[in-house]
Amino acid sequence: MFWVGITLVGLAVAALNIWGTLRIWRSGIYERGQLVAQTAFIWILPGAAIPVVSMLSGDRRRHDDSTAANPQEPNADAMNRTVGHDSH
């Protein structure tokens, strides 16, 4: 019975790690190095997916707020063409 409990806990931690890893990689707001570091952290430290995913929701909110406040600047070539600076 002891080993059944250990197995169930192990499966629960593995499921949590898989869920956390998928959420991080699908978020689209981190660079590759950050993704690798967070994935390693999740899999090295049991239960680390909980704080990592909770930070993800805060980071996503900040990312959404910053992109709404600062839309990307238009492409420099497009700006040059609109002001008549394209090459002749």
Secondary structure, 3 states (H helix, E strand, C coil): CHHHHHHHHHHHHHHHHHHHHHHHHHHCCCCHHHHHHHHHHHHHCCCCHHHHHHHHHHHHHHHHHHHHHCCCCCCHHHHHHHCCCCCC
